[in-house]
Amino acid sequence: MKVLAALERLLQSYPIEQITSGRLAREAGISRSTFYRQYANVDDVLVQLFDHVIDEMVVAGDGWISGTDPLLRPSLRGIHKVFLNHGPLLRAVVDAEVGELTATSERYRGVMAMWDEAVSLRLQESYPWVPQPDLIAHALNAADERLMYYQYGDGPASVSEEHFNQTFDVMYGMWCSAMGIQPGSETRVDSSP
């Protein structure tokens, strides 16, 4: 856990490509040989840390995704809060998707596919009027990911509560519009003339 915490601290000041195993070992207070007994490289640490954060996001979004909570707002807000709290890490993971960190890139694509599938299934089960649920799920997740990347990527110290609320409200409105539901009550918008 010391190495994971050290990586998250370093990501607040350095882009992932500037974090070496030596720098990471020093930040964690361990030797390089100890580092290499646990990890093959920085990419391995990044994947493990990313997996922990994805677990947090899954817990935050589970109420709506599983259908136990019919309201989208609390789950979506929880996911946004997790991204905000781990902004530099998640920005690094997104950046790694187009870089040379192979394991992180593969894990990132897998997680995005998982979210697309989960949202699509929820749309099919609870919002049968939504056309092309696979496409809508992918579009909403991609828009959310990009917005969070730019708005929360520097972490919680750089985002006021007001700015967070405004950003979240924009995305929540987009989700509601795409799903044909009323924000707040989250009931179907009457489409009859």
NORKA-V849207 format. One record per backbone hydrogen bond with DSSP energy under -0.5 kcal/mol. NH is the residue of the N-H (numbers start at 0). CO is the residue of the C=O. Records with the same first field share a line. If there is no record, write none. Layout:
NH=CO, CO
This chain:
4=0
5=1
6=2
7=3
8=4
9=5
10=6
11=8
12=9
13=9
17=14
18=15
19=17
23=19
24=20
25=21
26=22
27=23
28=24, 25
29=24
34=30
35=31
36=32
37=33, 34
38=34
44=40
45=41
46=42
47=43
48=44
49=45
50=46
51=47
52=48
53=49
54=50
55=51
56=52
57=53
58=54
59=55
60=56
61=57
64=60
65=61
66=62, 63
67=62
68=62
71=69
74=70
75=71
76=72
77=73
78=74
79=75
80=76
81=77
82=78
83=79
84=80
85=81
86=83
89=85
90=86
91=87
92=88
93=89
94=90
95=91
96=92, 93
97=93, 94
98=95
101=99
104=100
105=101
106=102
107=103
108=104
109=105
110=106
111=107
112=108
113=109
114=110
115=111
116=112
117=113
118=114
119=115
120=116
121=117
122=118
123=119
124=120
125=121
126=122
129=126
130=128
135=131
136=132
137=133
138=134
139=135
140=136
141=137
142=138
143=139
144=140
145=141
146=142
147=143
148=144
149=145
150=146
151=147
152=148
154=151
157=154
158=155
163=159
164=160
165=161
166=162
167=163
168=164
169=165
170=166
171=167
172=168
173=169
174=170
175=171
176=172
177=173
178=174
179=175, 176
180=175
181=186
184=182
185=181
188=179
190=188
